[in-house]
Amino acid sequence: MDTVVSGIRSTGNLHLGNYFGALRNFTRMQHENRCFFFIADYHSLTTHPTPSNLHANVRQVLSEYLACGIDPEVATIYLQSDVPEVTELYLLLNMIAYKGELERTTTFKEKVRNQPDNVNAGLLTYPVLMAADIIIHKAHRVPVGKDQEPHLEITRKFARRFNTMYNTGTFPEPEAYNFGEKLVKIPGLDGSGKMGKSEGNGIYLSDDEKAIRRKVMRAVTDSGPDQPNQKMAEPIRNLFTIMQFVSEPDVIRHFKKQYADCTIRYGDLKKQLADDLSAFVAPIRERITEISANSEYLRKVVNTGRDKARESASKTVREVREVIGFRPF
């Protein structure tokens, strides 16, 4: 049985990109593998959230994970900050990570552009903590979207470097887990790129019908086709891509035909997409609300997850310390 590790930052609100990229498959995956799902609250500190926001966001993401079908009786779901072994491995991996390679990572350069007044050491070493999160449980596979594959390669690099430097086979080199399918990348509503919280272009699993309709009706489009079978611009392709996941096939065929013969009205397309998105999100949103209100259940979930995660993590750290040369006298 393979070990699978997946995490998400505790910045609040999972979106459709998270769901279709991996979450929809977690229900099946957790029964076929040894799964660890964690909420990366340490990672969120790179943006300096307030204490109240930090806790509220953790609660929200935890509720959303559970609402999407993760079973804490089957898989291990835990908070990153509840497992101190992660930070110890993070420290040890920092000793074999180099400034130049960290400065060249895409995530670091993006964050420097987005928050130039808060370029902290946590941003620079973000990939190292990410690697520690994954290999602390000796993961074989990691559910990632297409855009996250380069980040996983950094983890593979650190695992390989540790094994080579210490002449050991301690860490597997984790592979992308795409559930036997092509990796999914859900586009945003702004006409380009991916759906994401930082981009502000997403439909969230906690959005109500009014919020969904407002976002979709503001989605970027163009002036429309002026000749039959005209190639779609990226913003229009993006809307049809989202439709493929929430709309009926005949609905998609209907609007594609209208686009092909230049009779399409984007307003009608958006109204249909908003209806279909609302119908898809509604049962998940209701489950999120129900779980979030049950503090006793959430407390039980995180306490159980903490104990299971620490049992696994402590074994790895003991082995790593022994390999490096930390031994009792």
C-alpha positions as CSV (number, residue, x, y, z in Angstrom):
1,M,0.0,0.0,0.0
2,D,1.4,3.4,-1.0
3,T,1.6,6.4,1.3
4,V,0.0,9.5,-0.1
5,V,0.4,13.0,1.4
6,S,-1.6,16.1,0.5
7,G,-1.9,19.5,2.1
8,I,-3.5,22.9,1.6
9,R,-2.6,26.2,3.2
10,S,-5.0,27.4,5.9
11,T,-5.9,30.7,4.1
12,G,-9.6,29.8,4.1
13,N,-12.0,28.5,1.5
14,L,-11.3,25.7,-0.9
15,H,-12.3,26.4,-4.5
16,L,-13.4,24.3,-7.5
17,G,-9.8,24.0,-8.6
18,N,-9.0,22.3,-5.3
19,Y,-12.0,20.1,-5.6
20,F,-11.6,18.9,-9.2
21,G,-7.8,18.8,-9.0
22,A,-7.8,16.3,-6.2
23,L,-10.6,16.5,-3.5
24,R,-13.2,14.7,-5.6
25,N,-10.9,11.7,-5.7
26,F,-10.0,11.6,-2.1
27,T,-13.0,9.5,-1.0
28,R,-11.8,6.6,-3.2
29,M,-8.1,7.3,-2.7
30,Q,-8.2,7.1,1.1
31,H,-9.5,3.5,0.9
32,E,-6.7,2.4,-1.5
33,N,-3.7,4.0,0.2
34,R,-2.2,5.1,3.5
35,C,-3.3,8.8,3.3
36,F,-2.2,11.8,5.3
37,F,-4.1,15.1,4.7
38,F,-2.8,18.2,6.5
39,I,-3.8,21.8,6.9
40,A,-0.6,23.9,6.4
41,D,-1.1,26.6,9.0
42,Y,2.6,27.2,9.4
43,H,2.8,28.0,5.7
44,S,0.2,30.7,6.1
45,L,2.5,32.7,8.4
46,T,4.5,33.8,5.4
47,T,1.7,36.4,4.9
48,H,1.4,37.3,8.6
49,P,-2.3,36.5,9.3
50,T,-3.8,37.7,12.6
51,P,-4.4,35.1,15.3
52,S,-8.2,35.3,14.9
53,N,-7.9,34.9,11.1
54,L,-5.5,32.0,11.5
55,H,-7.8,30.0,13.7
56,A,-11.0,30.8,11.7
57,N,-9.3,29.8,8.5
58,V,-8.0,26.5,9.9
59,R,-11.6,25.7,11.1
60,Q,-13.0,26.6,7.7
61,V,-10.5,24.5,5.7
62,L,-10.9,21.5,8.1
63,S,-14.7,21.6,7.7
64,E,-14.3,21.8,3.9
65,Y,-11.9,18.8,3.8
66,L,-14.4,16.8,5.8
67,A,-17.4,17.9,3.8
68,C,-15.7,16.8,0.6
69,G,-15.6,13.2,1.8
70,I,-12.4,12.7,3.8
71,D,-13.1,10.1,6.5
72,P,-11.0,10.7,9.6
73,E,-11.6,7.1,10.6
74,V,-9.9,5.9,7.5
75,A,-7.3,8.6,6.6
76,T,-5.2,10.8,8.8
77,I,-6.2,14.5,8.8
78,Y,-4.2,16.9,11.0
79,L,-2.9,20.4,11.5
80,Q,0.7,21.0,10.5
81,S,1.4,22.9,13.7
82,D,0.3,19.9,15.8
83,V,3.3,17.9,14.6
84,P,6.6,19.4,15.8
85,E,8.5,16.7,14.1
86,V,7.7,18.5,10.8
87,T,9.6,21.6,11.9
88,E,12.6,19.5,13.1
89,L,12.8,17.8,9.7
90,Y,12.4,21.3,8.1
91,L,15.4,22.5,10.0
92,L,17.5,19.5,9.0
93,L,16.6,19.8,5.3
94,N,17.5,23.5,5.4
95,M,21.1,22.4,6.0
96,I,21.2,20.7,2.5
97,A,19.1,23.4,0.7
98,Y,21.0,26.2,-1.0
99,K,20.2,29.9,-1.3
100,G,20.6,30.1,-5.0
101,E,18.2,27.3,-5.8
102,L,15.6,28.6,-3.4
103,E,15.8,32.1,-4.9
104,R,15.2,30.6,-8.4
105,T,12.0,28.8,-7.5
106,T,8.8,30.1,-9.2
107,T,6.9,30.4,-5.9
108,F,9.6,32.6,-4.3
109,K,9.8,35.0,-7.3
110,E,6.0,35.2,-7.4
111,K,5.7,36.0,-3.7
112,V,8.4,38.7,-3.9
113,R,6.4,40.4,-6.7
114,N,3.2,40.1,-4.7
115,Q,4.4,41.2,-1.3
116,P,7.7,43.2,-1.8
117,D,7.4,44.6,1.7
118,N,7.3,41.2,3.4
119,V,10.0,39.1,1.8
120,N,10.7,37.0,4.9
121,A,12.9,33.9,5.3
122,G,9.8,31.7,5.4
123,L,9.1,32.7,1.8
124,L,12.6,31.7,0.7
125,T,12.5,28.3,2.5
126,Y,8.9,27.6,1.7
127,P,9.8,24.7,-0.6
128,V,11.9,23.1,2.2
129,L,9.0,23.1,4.6
130,M,6.8,21.8,1.8
131,A,9.3,18.9,1.3
132,A,9.4,18.2,5.0
133,D,5.6,18.0,5.0
134,I,5.6,15.4,2.3
135,I,8.6,13.2,3.1
136,I,8.0,13.2,6.9
137,H,5.6,10.3,6.2
138,K,7.8,8.8,3.4
139,A,5.2,9.6,0.8
140,H,5.2,7.7,-2.5
141,R,2.7,9.8,-4.2
142,V,1.3,13.4,-3.9
143,P,-2.0,14.5,-5.5
144,V,-1.1,17.6,-7.5
145,G,-2.5,19.6,-10.3
146,K,-0.6,20.2,-13.5
147,D,0.7,23.6,-12.3
148,Q,2.1,22.0,-9.1
149,E,4.3,19.4,-10.7
150,P,7.4,21.7,-10.6
151,H,6.9,22.1,-6.8
152,L,6.8,18.4,-6.3
153,E,10.1,18.1,-8.3
154,I,11.8,20.3,-5.6
155,T,10.7,17.8,-3.0
156,R,12.1,14.9,-5.0
157,K,15.3,16.8,-5.3
158,F,15.7,17.2,-1.5
159,A,14.8,13.6,-0.9
160,R,17.3,12.4,-3.5
161,R,20.0,14.8,-2.1
162,F,19.5,13.5,1.4
163,N,19.7,9.9,0.3
164,T,22.9,10.6,-1.7
165,M,24.7,12.7,0.9
166,Y,24.1,10.2,3.7
167,N,24.3,7.1,1.5
168,T,20.9,5.9,2.6
169,G,17.5,5.0,1.2
170,T,15.5,6.8,3.8
171,F,13.2,8.7,1.6
172,P,11.2,7.6,-1.5
173,E,11.1,10.2,-4.3
174,P,7.4,10.9,-4.4
175,E,5.5,10.9,-7.7
176,A,2.5,12.9,-8.8
177,Y,-0.8,11.1,-8.1
178,N,-3.2,11.8,-10.9
179,F,-5.6,9.0,-10.1
180,G,-4.8,7.4,-13.5
181,E,-6.1,10.4,-15.3
182,K,-4.6,13.5,-17.0
183,L,-3.8,16.1,-14.3
184,V,-6.6,18.6,-14.0
185,K,-6.1,22.4,-14.1
186,I,-9.3,24.4,-13.5
187,P,-9.1,27.9,-15.1
188,G,-10.2,31.0,-13.3
189,L,-12.9,33.5,-14.3
190,D,-10.5,36.3,-15.1
191,G,-9.7,35.0,-18.6
192,S,-6.4,33.3,-18.0
193,G,-4.4,31.1,-15.7
194,K,-5.7,28.9,-13.0
195,M,-8.4,29.2,-10.4
196,G,-6.9,30.3,-7.1
197,K,-7.5,32.3,-3.9
198,S,-4.5,34.6,-4.4
199,E,-5.7,35.4,-7.9
200,G,-9.2,36.2,-6.7
201,N,-10.8,34.4,-9.7
202,G,-12.4,31.4,-8.1
203,I,-15.7,29.8,-7.2
204,Y,-15.4,28.6,-3.6
205,L,-17.2,25.5,-2.1
206,S,-18.7,27.8,0.5
207,D,-20.1,30.3,-1.9
208,D,-23.9,30.8,-1.9
209,E,-26.0,31.1,-5.1
210,K,-25.8,34.9,-5.0
211,A,-22.0,35.0,-4.8
212,I,-21.6,32.4,-7.6
213,R,-24.0,34.3,-9.9
214,R,-22.2,37.6,-9.3
215,K,-18.8,36.1,-10.0
216,V,-19.8,34.2,-13.1
217,M,-21.7,37.2,-14.6
218,R,-18.5,39.3,-14.2
219,A,-16.3,36.6,-15.9
220,V,-14.2,37.9,-18.7
221,T,-15.4,37.3,-22.3
222,D,-14.9,38.8,-25.7
223,S,-17.1,40.5,-28.3
224,G,-18.1,37.1,-29.7
225,P,-17.4,35.1,-32.8
226,D,-17.8,37.0,-36.2
227,Q,-17.3,34.0,-38.4
228,P,-18.4,30.3,-38.3
229,N,-16.2,27.8,-36.4
230,Q,-14.0,30.7,-35.2
231,K,-11.2,29.6,-32.7
232,M,-12.2,30.4,-29.2
233,A,-10.2,33.0,-27.2
234,E,-8.8,31.8,-23.9
235,P,-11.5,33.4,-21.7
236,I,-14.2,31.6,-23.6
237,R,-12.4,28.3,-23.6
238,N,-12.1,28.7,-19.8
239,L,-15.9,29.0,-19.4
240,F,-16.5,25.9,-21.4
241,T,-13.8,24.1,-19.5
242,I,-15.5,24.8,-16.2
243,M,-18.8,23.8,-17.8
244,Q,-17.4,20.4,-18.6
245,F,-17.2,19.7,-14.8
246,V,-20.6,20.9,-13.7
247,S,-23.0,21.0,-16.7
248,E,-24.8,18.3,-18.6
249,P,-23.3,17.2,-22.0
250,D,-26.3,18.4,-24.0
251,V,-26.0,21.8,-22.4
252,I,-22.4,22.1,-23.5
253,R,-23.2,20.9,-27.0
254,H,-26.0,23.5,-27.2
255,F,-23.7,26.4,-26.4
256,K,-20.8,25.1,-28.5
257,K,-23.1,24.8,-31.5
258,Q,-24.3,28.4,-30.9
259,Y,-20.7,29.5,-30.7
260,A,-19.8,27.7,-34.0
261,D,-22.7,29.4,-35.9
262,C,-22.1,32.8,-34.3
263,T,-25.5,32.9,-32.5
264,I,-24.2,32.6,-29.0
265,R,-25.2,35.1,-26.3
266,Y,-22.6,35.1,-23.5
267,G,-25.2,36.3,-21.0
268,D,-27.2,33.2,-21.6
269,L,-24.1,31.0,-21.3
270,K,-23.1,32.7,-18.0
271,K,-26.6,32.3,-16.6
272,Q,-26.6,28.6,-17.3
273,L,-23.1,28.2,-15.9
274,A,-24.1,30.0,-12.7
275,D,-27.2,27.8,-12.3
276,D,-25.1,24.6,-12.8
277,L,-22.3,25.8,-10.5
278,S,-24.9,26.6,-7.8
279,A,-26.5,23.2,-8.1
280,F,-23.2,21.5,-7.8
281,V,-21.9,23.5,-4.9
282,A,-25.1,23.6,-2.8
283,P,-24.9,20.2,-1.1
284,I,-21.2,20.6,-0.3
285,R,-21.8,24.1,1.2
286,E,-24.6,22.8,3.4
287,R,-22.3,20.0,4.7
288,I,-19.6,22.5,5.4
289,T,-22.0,24.6,7.5
290,E,-23.1,21.6,9.4
291,I,-19.6,20.4,10.2
292,S,-18.2,23.8,11.0
293,A,-20.9,24.3,13.7
294,N,-19.9,21.0,15.5
295,S,-16.9,22.0,17.6
296,E,-16.8,18.8,19.5
297,Y,-16.5,16.8,16.4
298,L,-13.8,19.0,14.9
299,R,-11.8,18.8,18.2
300,K,-12.0,15.0,18.1
301,V,-10.9,14.9,14.5
302,V,-7.8,17.0,15.0
303,N,-6.8,15.3,18.2
304,T,-7.0,11.9,16.6
305,G,-5.2,13.1,13.5
306,R,-2.5,14.6,15.6
307,D,-1.7,11.4,17.4
308,K,-1.7,9.3,14.2
309,A,0.5,11.8,12.3
310,R,3.0,12.1,15.2
311,E,3.3,8.4,15.4
312,S,4.4,8.3,11.8
313,A,6.5,11.4,11.8
314,S,8.4,10.5,14.9
315,K,9.6,7.3,13.4
316,T,11.0,9.2,10.4
317,V,12.7,11.8,12.5
318,R,14.3,9.2,14.7
319,E,15.7,7.5,11.6
320,V,16.9,10.8,10.1
321,R,18.7,11.7,13.3
322,E,20.4,8.4,13.4
323,V,21.5,8.6,9.7
324,I,22.9,12.1,10.2
325,G,24.8,11.1,13.3
326,F,22.8,12.3,16.3
327,R,23.1,9.4,18.7
328,P,22.7,9.1,22.5
329,F,25.8,8.6,24.6
